[in-house]
Amino acid sequence: MRKAVNHLMKSDPVLAAIIQEIGPCRMEFAQPTFHRLAESILYQQLNGRAAVTIFNRFTAAAGDPLTPAGILKLSDAEMRGVGLSKQKTSYLRDLSEKTKAGLMEFEKLPDLSEKEVIEHLTQVKGIGVWTAHMFLMFTLRRPDILPTGDYGIQAAMKKHYKKRKWPKPAVMEKIARPWIPYRSIACWYLWQSLDVKTL
């Protein structure tokens, strides 16, 4: 991590200032498992506290850790009862059915390229490129991912790189070019920078 931070500080003065303000990188990682992916589907478009409440209710009903069998044994009414929308219910069922059928192979993911991981994960309903990018960064620990569809990264780039408009993917790629091969770590700092309260 020190090597990554040194590279970022040398290659981009704007990012160097952010790193100095935030301090050491404390990225947290999880295991690339079915449970983790189910959790990321559940957390989509929900704010922190509501998501945690629903997730805890869901694991109480389906089992912890989550498994395809545990999810598939619940009826739609039971899934709605814990607070899941009709859409999320269908996404979690699709993930469970595809995993059970052997179409989702979690043990294979660490060996796949970024493009292959995205293709593998997005075959599941409700998993888009953004979720695949988060999985690559925070479970597969890929150091060089740039999630151009992430609202937080767009907001941080607009703010720190003094862009009048929301940056489009091509602009984001250009800003992030000096960060290669550590764009994931740079993104972590950009997310943190939005939480920093300056007086």
N, C-alpha and C positions, 0 to 999 in steps of 0.2 A: 504493500500500500504506500510506503514511503517513496518508493521509486515512482509510482504513479503521480503522487502529489507533487514531487519535485519536477517531474516532466510538465505537469499542468501549470505550475507556477512560473516556470521558465518560458513556456510557449504562449502564454496569454496574460497580459497585465490586468485585464478586467477580472478574470478568474482568480488571479493571484490575490487581489484585494479581498475577494469573497472568501477565499481559503484562509487568509490571515484573520478575518473577522470570525469565522466559524470554528477554526481549529482542526484537530485531527479528524480524519474520516472514520465514521463509525457505522458503516453500512452493515445491516443485519441480514443474514441469509437464512433460508429455510431449505428443507429437503425437497427434491423434485418428485413429489408423490401425487397420487390421486387426490388425497385429502387437501393438499395445498392448492391444486387447481380448482377443486370444488369450492374451496374457500374464496378464491379470487373471483369466481363467477358470482358468488353470493354477495361479495362486497362491492360489485360494480354499481356505480351511481347511488350509493348510500353514504350518508355521513357517518363518521366514526361511531358515536354511541348507539345509534339505531342499528347499525350493522353488527356490532358486538352482541347486542341483545338478541337479534334474530339468529345470529350464528350460534349462540349458546343454547337457544331453544331448539334449534335444528339438530345440533349434535346430541342434545338430550334425547331427542326422538329417534334419530337415525344411528347413533353410536359415535364414539370418539376413539380413534380416528374414523373419519368418514370412509365408507367402502361402497362399491357399486351395489352390493347386496343390501346393505343397510338403507340406502336411499330408495332402491326399487321396491322395498317392502312397504314403503309409506304410500298411502293413497293421496290423490290430489287434494282432497279435503284436509288431510293431516298436514300436508306441506303448506297449504294456505293458512292453516291454524297456527303455525309457528311464525307467520308473517311474510311468507314468500309470495311474490306475485305469480300470476299465471305464466308469465314469460320466463321468470327465473326457474319455476318448477319444470317447464319444458326443457330448459337448457341443462339443468342438473340431471334430468332423466336421460337426455341425449348423451351426456358425458358418461353416465353410468352404463347405458346400453352399449355404447361403442367400446368402452373399456372391457366390459364383460365379454363382448364378441371378439376381443383381441385386436381391435382396430387402433386402440390407443395403447402404446407400449412405453411406459414410463422409464423402464430400465434402459431403453434404447436412446433416450433423449440426450444424455451427456455426450454421446459419440456423434451426434448429428451437427451439420453446419447450421448457422443462424437461419438461413433460408429454409432448410429442411425442417427445423424446429417449428418455424412459423407455419409452414404447410401442414405439418403433423397436428399441431394444436388447433388451427383454424378449421379443421374438418368438423369440429364440434360446434353445434348451434350455440350462438351467444359468445363464442370466443373469437374476438377480432385480433387485429395486429397489435393493438395496444396491450391487451392481456398477454399476448405471446411475448411482447417486448419485456413486460414486467417479470414474466416467468424466466426469460433469458437472463435478466439482470440479477434478480433476487433469489432465484433457486438454482439456476445452472451456473451462476457466478461468472457470466461472460463480461469481460472488462470493457468491451468496446461497442456498446449498444447506444444508439441515439433514437429515442422514441419521439419522432417528429409529430406524432398525433397527440402528445401529452399536453394538456392545458397548462400545467404548472411550468413545464420547460418553456413553452411559448411565452408565458407571462414573464418568466425570469429573463429570457433573452430580450424581450421588448423593453423591459425596465433597465437592465444593466448595460445593454448594447445600444441604448437610446434609439430604438426603432419607433417611427411614428405609427406604423401599422403593425398588426399582429404578423409575426414572421411566418412566411410560407416555408414548406419543407426545403426548397432549394436554398433559401436564405439561411435556414438553420444548419444545413449541411456545411455551408460556407463558413459560418461562425465557428462550427465545431471541428473544422478540418485540422487546426493546430493541436487539438486534444487527442487525436488518434495516437496510440492504440488504447486510450483510457477514457473514452467518452462516457461510459457508465458512471465512472467516479466523478467526472465533471458534472454530470446530471444530478448526482446525489447532492453535490454542493449547491447547484442551482435550486433544487427543491428546498434545501435548508435555508437558503438565502431569503426565501419568501416568508419564512417563519421568524426571521430575525427582526426584532423591534428596535428601530434606531430612533433616538430622541431628537 
